[in-house]
Amino acid sequence: MTQISIFNQQKDLKIPSKDVKNLFNTLISFKKLSIQELEVHFITDKAMKARHQEIFSDPTSTDCITCPI
């Protein structure tokens, strides 16, 4: 089973962690994926710009950053 961690560091939207985990578990099962761990972070636009700069040297906002290991 996939270990799914949800981090909600924003306050603009109410995001139930249980619903997010259920969504990803359903998707993983449906697609028959083998994933050991998944982290989902909900952050502010300001934090997203900082992360985007840190990882890609690009200070603009983006909707998603994916970092496979």
Phi and psi in degrees as GROMACS dihedral restraints (atoms count N, CA, C in turn):
[ dihedral_restraints ]
;  ai    aj    ak    al  type     phi  dphi    fc
    3     4     5     6     1   -77.5    20    10
    4     5     6     7     1   131.9    20    10
    6     7     8     9     1   -83.4    20    10
    7     8     9    10     1   114.1    20    10
    9    10    11    12     1  -112.1    20    10
   10    11    12    13     1   124.5    20    10
   12    13    14    15     1  -116.0    20    10
   13    14    15    16     1   131.6    20    10
   15    16    17    18     1  -114.5    20    10
   16    17    18    19     1   129.2    20    10
   18    19    20    21     1  -122.9    20    10
   19    20    21    22     1   113.9    20    10
   21    22    23    24     1  -109.7    20    10
   22    23    24    25     1   103.1    20    10
   24    25    26    27     1  -111.1    20    10
   25    26    27    28     1    24.2    20    10
   27    28    29    30     1  -128.6    20    10
   28    29    30    31     1   162.8    20    10
   30    31    32    33     1  -124.4    20    10
   31    32    33    34     1     1.2    20    10
   33    34    35    36     1   -71.2    20    10
   34    35    36    37     1   -34.4    20    10
   36    37    38    39     1  -123.8    20    10
   37    38    39    40     1   140.9    20    10
   39    40    41    42     1   -83.6    20    10
   40    41    42    43     1   117.6    20    10
   42    43    44    45     1  -124.8    20    10
   43    44    45    46     1   104.7    20    10
   45    46    47    48     1   -70.9    20    10
   46    47    48    49     1   117.2    20    10
   48    49    50    51     1   -56.4    20    10
   49    50    51    52     1   -39.4    20    10
   51    52    53    54     1   -59.6    20    10
   52    53    54    55     1   -41.7    20    10
   54    55    56    57     1   -66.7    20    10
   55    56    57    58     1   -39.0    20    10
   57    58    59    60     1   -65.3    20    10
   58    59    60    61     1   -44.3    20    10
   60    61    62    63     1   -61.6    20    10
   61    62    63    64     1   -43.9    20    10
   63    64    65    66     1   -61.2    20    10
   64    65    66    67     1   -41.5    20    10
   66    67    68    69     1   -59.3    20    10
   67    68    69    70     1   -49.7    20    10
   69    70    71    72     1   -69.1    20    10
   70    71    72    73     1   -37.7    20    10
   72    73    74    75     1   -61.8    20    10
   73    74    75    76     1   -40.9    20    10
   75    76    77    78     1   -63.5    20    10
   76    77    78    79     1   -46.0    20    10
   78    79    80    81     1   -62.4    20    10
   79    80    81    82     1   -45.3    20    10
   81    82    83    84     1   -61.6    20    10
   82    83    84    85     1   -43.4    20    10
   84    85    86    87     1   -65.7    20    10
   85    86    87    88     1   -46.7    20    10
   87    88    89    90     1   -59.7    20    10
   88    89    90    91     1   -42.2    20    10
   90    91    92    93     1   -85.7    20    10
   91    92    93    94     1    -2.2    20    10
   93    94    95    96     1    54.6    20    10
   94    95    96    97     1    46.9    20    10
   96    97    98    99     1   -88.9    20    10
   97    98    99   100     1   150.9    20    10
   99   100   101   102     1  -111.0    20    10
  100   101   102   103     1   100.3    20    10
  102   103   104   105     1  -127.8    20    10
  103   104   105   106     1   125.2    20    10
  105   106   107   108     1   -79.6    20    10
  106   107   108   109     1   -42.1    20    10
  108   109   110   111     1  -145.5    20    10
  109   110   111   112     1   141.4    20    10
  111   112   113   114     1  -139.0    20    10
  112   113   114   115     1   129.3    20    10
  114   115   116   117     1  -115.5    20    10
  115   116   117   118     1   132.7    20    10
  117   118   119   120     1  -122.4    20    10
  118   119   120   121     1   123.7    20    10
  120   121   122   123     1  -115.8    20    10
  121   122   123   124     1   127.4    20    10
  123   124   125   126     1  -105.5    20    10
  124   125   126   127     1   115.5    20    10
  126   127   128   129     1  -130.6    20    10
  127   128   129   130     1   168.5    20    10
  129   130   131   132     1   -74.8    20    10
  130   131   132   133     1   164.3    20    10
  132   133   134   135     1   -60.7    20    10
  133   134   135   136     1   -40.1    20    10
  135   136   137   138     1   -61.7    20    10
  136   137   138   139     1   -44.1    20    10
  138   139   140   141     1   -66.4    20    10
  139   140   141   142     1   -37.1    20    10
  141   142   143   144     1   -63.6    20    10
  142   143   144   145     1   -42.2    20    10
  144   145   146   147     1   -60.9    20    10
  145   146   147   148     1   -41.7    20    10
  147   148   149   150     1   -65.2    20    10
  148   149   150   151     1   -43.8    20    10
  150   151   152   153     1   -64.2    20    10
  151   152   153   154     1   -41.4    20    10
  153   154   155   156     1   -62.2    20    10
  154   155   156   157     1   -41.1    20    10
  156   157   158   159     1   -64.1    20    10
  157   158   159   160     1   -46.3    20    10
  159   160   161   162     1   -61.6    20    10
  160   161   162   163     1   -43.6    20    10
  162   163   164   165     1   -87.0    20    10
  163   164   165   166     1   -40.5    20    10
  165   166   167   168     1  -119.2    20    10
  166   167   168   169     1     6.3    20    10
  168   169   170   171     1    56.0    20    10
  169   170   171   172     1    39.1    20    10
  171   172   173   174     1  -133.9    20    10
  172   173   174   175     1   112.6    20    10
  174   175   176   177     1   -81.7    20    10
  175   176   177   178     1     5.4    20    10
  177   178   179   180     1   -83.3    20    10
  178   179   180   181     1   162.3    20    10
  180   181   182   183     1   -78.8    20    10
  181   182   183   184     1   159.2    20    10
  183   184   185   186     1  -149.3    20    10
  184   185   186   187     1   164.5    20    10
  186   187   188   189     1   -89.7    20    10
  187   188   189   190     1   -19.4    20    10
  189   190   191   192     1  -157.0    20    10
  190   191   192   193     1   138.6    20    10
  192   193   194   195     1  -124.7    20    10
  193   194   195   196     1   124.7    20    10
  195   196   197   198     1  -114.0    20    10
  196   197   198   199     1   127.5    20    10
  198   199   200   201     1  -128.4    20    10
  199   200   201   202     1    87.7    20    10
  201   202   203   204     1   -71.3    20    10
  202   203   204   205     1   147.1    20    10
